[in-house]
Amino acid sequence: MKKTELSKIREMSAEELEKKLADLKEELFNLRFQHAINQLDNPKRLSAVKKEIAVVKTIIRENEIKNAEA
């Protein structure tokens, strides 16, 4: 993930992050389904989506910790 993409994600509000997380989880489900029936065009996209989910979850957690301290 590029630094510009990461900075854009960090600027998102909590609602936008939750929406992005839901979208990524849906995409991951669809990719796994395509993989199961051997119709997946780009298998590397699976790991990329998993990493994006991890990044979004990490940023959500960082924001929760910031808000708890404040």
VMD Tcl script that draws the C-alpha trace (Angstrom):
set ca {
  {0.00 0.00 0.00}
  {1.36 3.38 -0.98}
  {1.92 6.17 1.51}
  {-0.61 8.37 -0.26}
  {-3.30 5.69 0.10}
  {-2.38 5.23 3.74}
  {-2.60 8.95 4.47}
  {-6.03 9.09 2.80}
  {-7.22 6.22 5.00}
  {-5.88 7.93 8.13}
  {-7.89 11.07 7.27}
  {-11.19 9.17 7.07}
  {-13.82 9.47 9.77}
  {-14.88 6.51 11.90}
  {-18.00 5.95 9.79}
  {-16.01 6.00 6.56}
  {-13.52 3.52 8.01}
  {-16.31 1.16 9.03}
  {-17.82 1.43 5.53}
  {-14.45 0.73 3.90}
  {-13.93 -2.25 6.21}
  {-17.32 -3.68 5.27}
  {-16.58 -3.19 1.57}
  {-13.21 -4.90 1.87}
  {-14.72 -7.84 3.76}
  {-17.36 -8.22 1.04}
  {-14.65 -8.11 -1.64}
  {-12.64 -10.73 0.25}
  {-15.70 -12.98 0.44}
  {-16.26 -12.64 -3.31}
  {-12.60 -13.34 -4.06}
  {-12.64 -16.46 -1.89}
  {-15.78 -17.63 -3.66}
  {-14.18 -17.08 -7.07}
  {-11.07 -18.90 -5.87}
  {-13.15 -21.88 -4.74}
  {-14.73 -22.29 -8.16}
  {-11.46 -21.60 -10.02}
  {-12.54 -18.33 -11.61}
  {-10.10 -16.04 -9.79}
  {-8.13 -13.92 -12.29}
  {-5.59 -12.40 -9.89}
  {-4.78 -14.61 -6.88}
  {-2.47 -11.97 -5.41}
  {-5.52 -9.76 -4.86}
  {-6.56 -12.08 -2.01}
  {-3.51 -11.25 0.07}
  {-3.69 -7.57 -0.90}
  {-7.27 -7.30 0.36}
  {-6.34 -9.09 3.59}
  {-3.55 -6.58 4.15}
  {-5.88 -3.66 3.44}
  {-8.33 -5.04 6.00}
  {-5.51 -5.26 8.54}
  {-4.49 -1.66 7.86}
  {-8.04 -0.37 8.25}
  {-8.54 -2.33 11.48}
  {-5.24 -1.00 12.82}
  {-6.21 2.60 12.08}
  {-9.63 2.08 13.68}
  {-7.93 0.75 16.80}
  {-5.44 3.64 16.87}
  {-8.34 6.09 16.72}
  {-10.11 4.27 19.57}
  {-6.99 4.51 21.73}
  {-6.59 8.23 20.92}
  {-10.20 8.91 21.86}
  {-9.89 6.95 25.10}
  {-6.85 8.97 26.15}
  {-8.44 12.31 25.32}
}
mol new
graphics top color blue
foreach p $ca { graphics top sphere $p radius 0.5 }
foreach p [lrange $ca 0 end-1] q [lrange $ca 1 end] { graphics top cylinder $p $q radius 0.2 }
display resetview
